[in-house]
Amino acid sequence: MSYLIYIVEEDFDIAHIINSTLSKYPDYEVRSFYNKESFLSAFRRTRPNLIILDINLTNLKTTEFIQKIYLEQYYEEVAIIMTSSRSSYSSKIVGANKEQVEYLERPLDIMELLALVKKRYKQYKQTRILKAGNVTLFLDERLAKKEREEISLTPHEVTILSTLMKGKGGVVIREELLKSIWGADASFVTRTVDMHIKSIRRKLGDDDGRYIMTVYGKGYKIVDS
């Protein structure tokens, strides 16, 4: 699975340089947007792993924009590199995960930007294997291992299982599981989640629901003991 990078930059030449530089790396998939409207439209459809954002973008209210990005709980894993010609710009963006936001002063040093992207990609790779109880989930391979058995999962099953694992034993409500797959605009009935859970349980040999426990009237949780 490629590391998806969105460039939000209204200067076409700068966007082209960044895109051309990053596209040389086969693990990166890079898309450019020249205004916030086209970016937000794409963002609602497909969540990137990293956003390179020109905060001097025309008509951009930075704090409001960042809050919109981090509005959904499961968008908090999106990393952002903000570029700005204002060296004194405050890094205190309300609503953002501070560990996920970096700042780079303009004019851009492309090698410095590349180093930041590589750092974020390395951190991302370290989060691609999850473990809860006797189940290990390999996100990029869409594969789970239970003891020595390898179990293939569909993309939606991987998303649901990883969301439950990241819940660290807490209850994840059905609506949140829906949004983890289809985003904030999810309008599917919660029964869709139940069908995916049933399939995951069957594949994991968990038909009795001892590993993925149903919390009636709420949702599901992982029991990893």
ABEGO torsion letter per residue (X at the ends): XBBBBBBBBABAAAAAAAAAAAAABAABBBBBBABAAAAAAAAAABBBABBBBBAABBGBBAAAAAAAAAABAAAAABBBBBBBABAABBABBBGBBAAABBBBBOBBBAAAAAAAAAAAAAAAAAAABBBBEABBBBAAAGBBBBEABBBBBBAAAAAAAAAAAAAGGBBBBAAAAAAAAAEAABABBAAAAAAAAAAAAAAAGAAAGAABBBBBGAEBBBBAX
